[in-house]
Amino acid sequence: MKYAKHIVFFLFINLIIVFLTIFLGNLTRKLEVNNNLTKQYILEEKELLKVNKIEFSFYNNSSYLKKLHEIYFSYEEENLENKIVNLSSLSNLKNHNIILINTKSK
């Protein structure tokens, strides 16, 4: 009985440590889930950036612009060649119905 108070004290301290460990483990799990979601979002954005770089590298070609127009727009555009303009001739246009702009000079 001489050490009963010390044993109860150490049991109580161990119980507090166990609960604190469980609490901190729960907090780190939430952080881990948040980090995984952030990593997934970053990977998706990097993939979109790759696609945008590919499109940017090819968009100077007017035939590629026509193909993109066919992909993204469901309606068939008539006289699409007339609506593709160069950047230098943009200021001379009176018609405001412009679909595509080609920055590469022909």
N, C-alpha and C positions, 0 to 999 in steps of 0.2 A: 504494500500500500504506500510505500515510500515514494514510488515513482508514478503513481496513478495520475497525478496532476500533470506531470510532464508528458505522459503518454497521451492523455486527452488533448493537451495543447498541440502536440505534434500531429495527431489525427485531424484536428480542426484545421491546422495550417495546411496539411496535405489535401484536405477536402476543398479548401479555398483555391489552392493551386490547380487542382483538377478542373474546377469550374471555370477559372480564368483561362486555362488551356483550351477548354471546349469553346469558350466565347471567342478567343482569338483565332481558333481554327475556323469558326464560322465566318468571322470577318475576312480572313484570308481567302476562304472559298468564294465569297462574294466578289472579292477583288480579282481572283483568278477567272471567274466567269466573265467579268467586265473586260478584263484584258483579252480574253479569247474572242469576245465579240468585236473589240476594237481591232484586233489583228485580222479578223475575217473581213471587216469593213475596209481596212487598208488594202488587203489583197484584192478585193473587188474593185476598189478605186484604181489600183495599179493596172488591173486588167482593162478597165475602161480607158485608162490613159494610153495603154498600148494600142487599143483599137483606134483611138483618136489620133495617135501619131501615124498609124498606117493610113488612115483616111487623109490626114494632112499631107502626107508625102505624095499621095496620088491625086489630090483634088485639083491640081493645076491642069490636069488633062480634062478636056471638055467631054470626051466620051465617058470618062469615069464619073463625071458629074451627072451625066444622063443616067448611068446605071444606078447611082445613088438616088436619083429622083424616082426611078422606077421602084426601088426598094422601099423608100420611106413614104411615098405618096401613092394612094390607091387609085387615083384617077389618072387617065392618060392625058398628057399635056400635048396640045397641038402646037406646032411651030416653036418647039423648045429652043431650037438653035437661035431664033431671033431674040429670045429672052436671056441668053447667056451673053454677058457683056464683059468687056475688059475694064479694069480699074481706071485706066486712063480716059476711057470714053464715058465714064459714069456721070461726070458733070454735064455732059452734053445731052443727056436724055431728058425728054419731056414726059415720057410715060413712067408712072410710078409703080407699075405692075411688073416688078423685076423678080424673077424666080432665083436665078443663079448668077453668081459673079465669078468670072475667071480672072485671076490676077496675072497670069502668064500671058505675055504678048504673043500673038500668032505670027 
